[in-house]
Amino acid sequence: MAATFPKLPDAELEVMQALWALDRYPAHTSDLSARLSKDWKAPTLLKLLSRLEERGFVRAEKQGRANLYTPLVQEQDYLQAESRSFLSRLHHGSLSSLVASLYPDANLSQEDIQALERILGKEVD
């Protein structure tokens, strides 16, 4: 069964994307600040991280006066859950409906068609 997660607001998702982009954990808030597109003040970032901890997306570890953060949800797992939710909500689970909406004039390149065939081939196996 596929994992389900609560949909993250844009600001919290941006913090998670910054955390996922790091190559080492646990991460300090300064590591995250350097990767964020917004120049949030420390209290704002700490509030967002606190919300993510409450939702079960990150674990905070106290180290001296600072907290260090580790993701508890993997990026690929969240992306899969969000994609399934999007497909279900907006296209009633129909992949063909999604593809048709992305390419309303059906001007798919041969490369696009081959990529879709590879994806669909995996689903059939």
HUVEN-V600091 format. One record per pair of residues at least 12 apart in sequence whose ideal C-beta (glycine too) atoms are under 6 Angstrom apart, sorted by the first residue. I is the first residue (numbers start at 1). GAP is how many residues later the second one is. Records with the same first field share a line. If there is no record, write none. Layout:
I = GAP + GAP
This chain:
3 = 74 + 78
4 = 77
5 = 73 + 76
6 = 49
11 = 37
12 = 36 + 40
15 = 33
18 = 14 + 17 + 18
19 = 52
20 = 55
21 = 14
25 = 45
26 = 35 + 42 + 43 + 44
27 = 42
28 = 40
29 = 16
49 = 20
57 = 16
58 = 13
59 = 13
